Amino acid sequence: MSTDLWRGFATGLALIVAIGSQNAFVLRCGLRREHVLPLVAFCALSDAVLIAAGIGGAGVLIQGNTTLMTLTRYGGALFLAVYGALAAQRAWQGSHMQLEQASGIPLSTALAACFGFTFLNPHVYLDTVVLLGSIANQRGESGRWIFGAGAGLASVVWFAALGFGARFLAPLFQTTTAWRLLDGLIALTMGLLAFSLLRG
């Protein structure tokens, strides 16, 4: 296997394996066994597009466009704050969910939420487009795309593991307390991320 491919894979994995809004949302849907395949595919494809854009030179444009970054920052903070408030409400109410018979949300709503978590997050542009793009472009004309392919592969592996692997945690989430703790953690994560965006 190409060294560039494995370096891209390791770098991509290091950037996406973190407790963030997108990961928390995919994990929750995975636990509910709700639209897992479309959400995993959406997240992986979005990363692939952003990585390709970064390698293609979009990172330079993004770094120089302060208006775009400002709008994304405040829009992302608002989006995260609202979703965090909803998670806090679920944690407070403590409604118990049967995983096999979850009430469910429409696929369009799930994808719209995932779109927001992905593209209203300024850090995704800085990490995926600017940082990954810059590292990839140091590897020469052919090496940069192999590096990008490795980073894209890391995204596929991670989101598939997160979404489909969540079912193995299902026995832990058969109680109201477990769901309250998860939603409380999600609310805290969203709130901290929103605050960090507003602080700049």
Secondary structure, 3 states (H helix, E strand, C coil): CCHHHHHHHHHHHHHHCCCCHHHHHHHHHHHHCCCHHHHHHHHHHHHHHHHHHHHCCHHHHHHHCHHHHHHHHHHHHHHHHHHHHHHHHHHHHCCCCCHHHCCCCCHHHHHHHHHHHHHCCHHHHHHHHHHHHHHHHHHHHHHHHHHHHHHHHHHHHHHHHHHHHHHHHHHHHCCHHHHHHHHHHHHHHHHHHHHHHHHC
